[in-house]
Amino acid sequence: MAGLTLDTAGALTAARELGASGWAATEMLLAIRIGMAEGSAARREGETT
């Protein structure tokens, strides 16, 4: 996930506003980071092919 940044505080606030709390909010942040990493990897693959 090098080079990827996520406003963790802002994302946590958004997760809480959506009704997530505790571990659910943490898992939501993890899902966002995984999605960012997969999107970045897909873009890199598209550039090399």
JOJO-V229379 format. One record per residue. N is the residue number from 0. RES is the residue in one letter. OMEGA is omega in degrees with one decimal (* if undefined). NEAR is the number of other C-alpha atoms within 12 Angstrom. Layout:
n:res:omega:near
N:RES:OMEGA:NEAR
N:RES:OMEGA:NEAR
//
This chain:
n:res:omega:near
0:M:-179.2:16
1:A:177.9:11
2:G:179.0:10
3:L:177.1:17
4:T:179.2:16
5:L:175.0:20
6:D:-173.9:13
7:T:-179.9:18
8:A:179.0:14
9:G:179.3:14
10:A:177.9:23
11:L:176.6:25
12:T:178.5:19
13:A:179.0:19
14:A:179.3:24
15:R:177.6:20
16:E:176.6:12
17:L:175.7:13
18:G:179.5:14
19:A:176.1:18
20:S:177.3:17
21:G:-177.1:14
22:W:179.5:14
23:A:178.1:16
24:A:178.5:24
25:T:179.4:21
26:E:176.9:18
27:M:177.5:24
28:L:178.5:27
29:L:179.1:20
30:A:177.7:17
31:I:-179.8:24
32:R:178.6:23
33:I:178.2:18
34:G:178.1:17
35:M:-179.1:20
36:A:179.9:20
37:E:177.7:17
38:G:178.6:16
39:S:179.6:19
40:A:-179.9:18
41:A:177.9:14
42:R:179.2:13
43:R:178.7:12
44:E:178.8:11
45:G:179.9:10
46:E:-176.1:9
47:T:-177.9:8
48:T:*:7
//
